Amino acid sequence: MKPRFLALGALAASSLLAAGVSLAQTKWDLPTAYPATNFHTENITQFAKDVDAATGGKLKITVHANASLFKAPEIKRAVQSSQAQAGEILLANFANENPVYALDGVPFLATSYPQARNLYAASKPALEKLLAAQGIKLLFSVPWAPQGIYSKREINSVGDLRGIKWRAYSPATAKIGELIGAQPVQIQQAELSAAMATGVIESFMSSGSTGFDTKTYEHFKNFYDTQAWIPKNAVLVNLKSFTALDAATQAAVLKVAADAETRGWKVAEEKNVEYKRLLTERGMKIHKPSAKLDADMRQVGAIMQADWLKAAGPDGAAIVDAYKSKK
């Protein structure tokens, strides 16, 4: 009978061990608003795989692409309220909550990747403090390409945009629409293709990536490379969810997040060139803005920079001063 008891004991031990492994494993959901083929989503998917490997399977992250779990405006609230443990947001979407979120969406403040890096470095402490007060931790941030104007018709000045149906996806893009005399229409990326196909919008500002992902070239044939600003996406985690991890797992997540940020910035620059080439191959005309259009848009940018500084107060001025000292 002893071998049988030994076998039963071994089986019980293996069952308990399996249960222990199961109990030790943590699972996170990470929603994003962008397609699985978008470079931001691909970077996040690699981040999730790297976390799995770095933690020996103790932390499993499921990425939910293309607004399949939460729509873009809902993701930050979902992370704050623990409906999702982590998530990706476009920072500028939350400008109405605090001016810090709006900073990288201020036109013509940072128009190159080196400038965008300096702006990020100058604003990161304030951003982390703001998020922490909301129960959120910043894991990493990755930029989009410089923003240009997609238009159904050719434009030579802001006057050519007056009255046009203008896609807005953030407070900043809505404000630009108002300043140029357009008709802002709130459209998130997951709804953009349908909005173009049905004539809901006739123009918008975004990156080459968005233009390619949404097949803008099938509806609009003009892209004006204004390089107006370089917005960033941020991958966030619920602070309680993060602090619930053991110290080794926390360290592993932060290391993998730092790697994802470095990789993301490199890919963003590479993709900026690639997407403009792909758009051209599919019939999009890439225009250098006329002197008049450039001057008009820079005037819009000056108004928005002044508005931002007024809203942000002395703390905001300190961030901009720190940034400009590194330009």
C-alpha positions as CSV (number, residue, x, y, z in Angstrom):
1,M,0.0,0.0,0.0
2,K,2.9,2.3,0.6
3,P,3.6,3.0,-3.2
4,R,-0.1,3.9,-3.6
5,F,0.1,6.3,-0.6
6,L,3.3,7.8,-2.1
7,A,1.6,8.2,-5.4
8,L,-1.4,9.9,-3.9
9,G,0.9,12.1,-1.9
10,A,2.8,13.1,-4.9
11,L,-0.4,13.9,-6.8
12,A,-1.7,16.0,-3.9
13,A,1.6,17.9,-3.7
14,S,1.6,18.5,-7.5
15,S,-2.0,19.8,-7.3
16,L,-1.1,22.1,-4.5
17,L,2.0,23.3,-6.4
18,A,-0.2,24.0,-9.5
19,A,-2.7,25.9,-7.3
20,G,0.1,27.9,-5.8
21,V,1.5,28.9,-9.3
22,S,-2.0,29.8,-10.3
23,L,-2.5,32.0,-7.2
24,A,0.9,33.6,-7.7
25,Q,0.1,34.7,-11.3
26,T,-1.3,38.2,-11.8
27,K,-3.3,39.2,-14.9
28,W,-3.7,42.7,-16.2
29,D,-5.9,44.1,-19.0
30,L,-4.3,46.9,-21.1
31,P,-6.8,48.7,-23.5
32,T,-5.6,50.9,-26.3
33,A,-7.6,52.8,-28.9
34,Y,-5.4,52.0,-31.9
35,P,-5.3,49.1,-34.4
36,A,-3.1,46.0,-33.6
37,T,-0.9,47.0,-36.6
38,N,-0.2,50.5,-35.4
39,F,3.4,50.9,-34.2
40,H,2.2,52.1,-30.8
41,T,0.2,48.9,-30.3
42,E,3.0,46.7,-31.7
43,N,5.3,48.3,-29.2
44,I,2.9,47.7,-26.3
45,T,2.3,44.1,-27.4
46,Q,6.1,43.6,-27.3
47,F,6.1,45.2,-23.9
48,A,3.5,42.7,-22.7
49,K,5.6,39.8,-24.0
50,D,8.7,41.1,-22.4
51,V,7.0,41.5,-19.0
52,D,5.9,37.9,-19.2
53,A,9.4,36.8,-19.9
54,A,11.0,39.1,-17.4
55,T,8.7,38.0,-14.6
56,G,8.8,34.3,-15.4
57,G,5.1,34.3,-16.2
58,K,4.1,35.9,-12.9
59,L,2.5,38.9,-14.6
60,K,0.4,38.4,-17.7
61,I,-0.8,41.4,-19.7
62,T,-3.5,41.2,-22.3
63,V,-3.5,44.0,-24.8
64,H,-7.0,45.0,-26.1
65,A,-6.5,46.9,-29.4
66,N,-8.7,49.2,-31.5
67,A,-10.9,50.5,-28.7
68,S,-12.3,46.9,-28.3
69,L,-12.5,47.1,-24.5
70,F,-12.8,50.9,-23.8
71,K,-13.1,53.8,-26.2
72,A,-10.2,56.3,-26.2
73,P,-11.8,58.9,-23.9
74,E,-12.8,56.1,-21.4
75,I,-9.4,54.5,-20.9
76,K,-7.9,56.8,-18.4
77,R,-11.0,56.6,-16.1
78,A,-10.9,52.8,-16.5
79,V,-7.3,52.7,-15.2
80,Q,-8.1,55.1,-12.3
81,S,-11.1,53.1,-11.3
82,S,-9.4,49.7,-11.7
83,Q,-11.7,48.5,-14.4
84,A,-8.5,48.0,-16.3
85,Q,-5.1,47.6,-14.5
86,A,-3.3,49.5,-17.3
87,G,-4.0,51.4,-20.5
88,E,-2.7,53.7,-23.2
89,I,-3.9,57.2,-23.7
90,L,-3.2,60.2,-25.9
91,L,-2.2,62.8,-23.3
92,A,-3.7,65.7,-25.2
93,N,-7.1,64.1,-25.0
94,F,-7.3,65.1,-21.3
95,A,-6.3,68.7,-21.6
96,N,-9.5,69.8,-20.0
97,E,-8.5,68.1,-16.8
98,N,-5.1,69.9,-16.4
99,P,-2.9,72.0,-18.7
100,V,0.0,69.6,-18.2
101,Y,-1.8,67.0,-20.3
102,A,-2.2,69.6,-23.1
103,L,1.5,70.7,-23.3
104,D,2.7,68.5,-26.2
105,G,-0.4,69.4,-28.2
106,V,0.5,73.2,-28.2
107,P,1.3,74.0,-31.9
108,F,4.8,74.9,-32.8
109,L,6.2,74.6,-29.3
110,A,8.2,71.4,-30.1
111,T,8.3,70.5,-33.8
112,S,11.2,68.0,-34.0
113,Y,12.0,64.8,-32.1
114,P,15.0,66.3,-30.2
115,Q,12.7,69.2,-29.1
116,A,10.0,66.7,-28.2
117,R,12.4,64.8,-26.0
118,N,13.5,68.0,-24.2
119,L,9.8,69.0,-23.7
120,Y,9.1,65.5,-22.3
121,A,12.1,65.7,-19.9
122,A,11.0,69.2,-18.7
123,S,7.4,68.2,-18.1
124,K,7.8,64.6,-16.9
125,P,8.1,65.4,-13.1
126,A,4.9,67.5,-13.2
127,L,3.2,64.8,-15.3
128,E,4.2,62.0,-12.9
129,K,3.1,64.1,-9.9
130,L,-0.3,64.8,-11.5
131,L,-0.9,61.2,-12.4
132,A,0.1,60.0,-8.9
133,A,-2.5,62.3,-7.3
134,Q,-5.1,60.5,-9.5
135,G,-3.9,57.0,-8.4
136,I,-2.0,56.4,-11.6
137,K,1.6,55.6,-12.5
138,L,3.3,56.5,-15.8
139,L,5.1,53.5,-17.2
140,F,6.3,54.9,-20.5
141,S,5.5,57.4,-23.2
142,V,6.0,57.3,-27.0
143,P,5.5,60.1,-29.6
144,W,3.5,60.2,-32.8
145,A,4.9,61.7,-35.9
146,P,4.8,65.5,-36.4
147,Q,1.3,66.7,-37.2
148,G,0.2,67.9,-40.5
149,I,-3.1,68.8,-42.2
150,Y,-5.1,66.3,-44.3
151,S,-7.5,67.9,-46.7
152,K,-10.0,66.9,-49.3
153,R,-9.1,70.0,-51.3
154,E,-5.9,71.9,-51.8
155,I,-5.3,74.7,-49.4
156,N,-2.9,77.7,-49.5
157,S,-3.9,79.5,-46.4
158,V,-6.1,79.2,-43.3
159,G,-8.7,81.1,-45.3
160,D,-9.2,78.0,-47.4
161,L,-10.2,76.1,-44.3
162,R,-13.0,78.4,-43.2
163,G,-16.3,76.6,-42.8
164,I,-14.8,73.2,-43.6
165,K,-15.9,70.2,-41.5
166,W,-12.9,69.7,-39.3
167,R,-12.2,66.5,-37.3
168,A,-11.4,67.2,-33.6
169,Y,-10.1,64.5,-31.4
170,S,-8.8,66.6,-28.4
171,P,-9.4,70.0,-26.9
172,A,-6.4,71.3,-28.8
173,T,-7.6,70.2,-32.2
174,A,-11.0,71.5,-31.4
175,K,-9.5,74.9,-30.5
176,I,-7.5,75.0,-33.7
177,G,-10.7,74.4,-35.6
178,E,-12.4,77.3,-33.9
179,L,-9.4,79.6,-34.5
180,I,-9.3,78.9,-38.2
181,G,-13.0,79.3,-38.6
182,A,-13.7,75.6,-39.4
183,Q,-16.6,73.5,-38.0
184,P,-15.1,71.1,-35.4
185,V,-16.6,67.6,-35.3
186,Q,-15.5,65.3,-32.5
187,I,-14.2,62.0,-34.0
188,Q,-12.0,59.4,-32.4
189,Q,-9.6,57.3,-34.5
190,A,-11.7,54.2,-34.5
191,E,-14.5,56.2,-36.1
192,L,-12.3,58.2,-38.6
193,S,-12.6,56.0,-41.7
194,A,-16.4,56.0,-41.5
195,A,-16.5,59.8,-40.9
196,M,-14.4,60.4,-44.1
197,A,-16.4,57.9,-46.2
198,T,-19.7,59.6,-45.3
199,G,-18.5,63.2,-45.6
200,V,-18.8,63.9,-41.9
201,I,-15.4,65.6,-42.1
202,E,-13.4,67.2,-44.9
203,S,-10.1,68.0,-43.1
204,F,-8.1,67.2,-40.0
205,M,-4.7,67.4,-38.4
206,S,-2.8,64.2,-37.5
207,S,0.3,62.1,-38.3
208,G,1.3,60.0,-41.2
209,S,0.6,56.9,-39.1
210,T,-3.0,57.8,-38.6
211,G,-3.4,58.7,-42.2
212,F,-2.1,55.3,-43.3
213,D,-3.9,53.3,-40.6
214,T,-7.3,54.8,-41.5
215,K,-6.7,54.7,-45.3
216,T,-7.2,58.4,-45.5
217,Y,-5.7,58.3,-49.0
218,E,-8.9,56.6,-50.2
219,H,-10.9,59.8,-49.3
220,F,-8.4,62.8,-49.1
221,K,-5.5,63.3,-51.5
222,N,-3.6,66.2,-49.8
223,F,-1.3,66.2,-46.8
224,Y,0.4,69.4,-45.7
225,D,3.5,68.6,-43.7
226,T,3.2,71.5,-41.2
227,Q,5.1,69.6,-38.5
228,A,3.0,71.6,-36.0
229,W,3.5,69.5,-32.9
230,I,4.5,66.0,-31.7
231,P,1.9,64.5,-29.4
232,K,2.6,61.6,-27.1
233,N,0.8,58.5,-26.0
234,A,1.3,57.3,-22.4
235,V,1.0,53.8,-21.0
236,L,-0.4,54.1,-17.5
237,V,-0.9,51.6,-14.7
238,N,-3.3,51.8,-11.7
239,L,-1.0,52.7,-8.8
240,K,-2.6,50.1,-6.4
241,S,-2.3,47.4,-9.0
242,F,1.4,48.3,-9.4
243,T,2.2,48.5,-5.7
244,A,0.4,45.1,-5.2
245,L,3.3,43.5,-7.1
246,D,6.3,42.2,-5.3
247,A,9.5,44.3,-5.4
248,A,11.2,42.1,-8.0
249,T,8.2,42.1,-10.3
250,Q,7.9,45.9,-10.0
251,A,11.5,46.3,-10.9
252,A,11.1,44.0,-13.9
253,V,8.1,46.0,-15.2
254,L,9.9,49.3,-14.9
255,K,13.0,47.9,-16.7
256,V,10.8,46.6,-19.5
257,A,8.9,49.9,-19.7
258,A,12.1,51.9,-20.0
259,D,13.1,49.6,-22.9
260,A,9.7,50.0,-24.5
261,E,10.1,53.8,-24.3
262,T,13.5,53.8,-25.9
263,R,12.3,51.4,-28.6
264,G,9.1,53.4,-29.2
265,W,10.9,56.7,-29.8
266,K,13.3,55.1,-32.3
267,V,10.5,53.4,-34.2
268,A,8.4,56.6,-34.2
269,E,11.2,58.5,-36.1
270,E,11.6,55.6,-38.5
271,K,7.9,55.3,-39.1
272,N,7.5,59.0,-39.8
273,V,9.6,58.6,-43.0
274,E,8.0,55.3,-43.9
275,Y,4.4,56.4,-43.5
276,K,4.9,59.4,-45.8
277,R,6.4,57.2,-48.4
278,L,3.5,54.7,-48.1
279,L,1.0,57.5,-48.4
280,T,2.7,58.9,-51.5
281,E,2.7,55.4,-53.1
282,R,-1.1,55.2,-52.5
283,G,-1.8,58.5,-54.2
284,M,-1.5,61.1,-51.4
285,K,0.2,64.4,-52.4
286,I,2.7,65.4,-49.7
287,H,2.8,69.2,-49.8
288,K,5.3,71.6,-48.2
289,P,3.0,74.3,-46.7
290,S,3.0,77.6,-48.5
291,A,4.6,80.6,-46.7
292,K,1.1,82.0,-46.1
293,L,-0.3,78.7,-44.7
294,D,2.8,78.3,-42.5
295,A,2.5,81.9,-41.2
296,D,-1.2,81.5,-40.5
297,M,-0.8,78.3,-38.6
298,R,2.1,79.7,-36.5
299,Q,-0.2,82.6,-35.6
300,V,-2.7,80.0,-34.3
301,G,0.2,78.4,-32.4
302,A,1.2,81.7,-30.8
303,I,-2.4,82.2,-29.6
304,M,-2.6,78.7,-28.1
305,Q,0.8,79.0,-26.4
306,A,-0.3,82.2,-24.7
307,D,-3.5,80.5,-23.7
308,W,-1.6,77.5,-22.3
309,L,0.7,79.7,-20.2
310,K,-2.2,81.7,-18.8
311,A,-4.0,78.5,-17.8
312,A,-0.9,76.7,-16.4
313,G,0.3,79.7,-14.4
314,P,3.8,79.9,-12.8
315,D,4.3,76.1,-12.7
316,G,3.6,75.9,-16.4
317,A,5.9,78.8,-17.1
318,A,8.7,77.1,-15.2
319,I,8.2,73.9,-17.4
320,V,8.4,76.0,-20.6
321,D,11.5,77.9,-19.3
322,A,13.2,74.6,-18.4
323,Y,12.4,73.3,-21.9
324,K,13.6,76.4,-23.7
325,S,16.8,76.4,-21.8
326,K,17.6,73.0,-23.5
327,K,16.5,73.9,-27.0
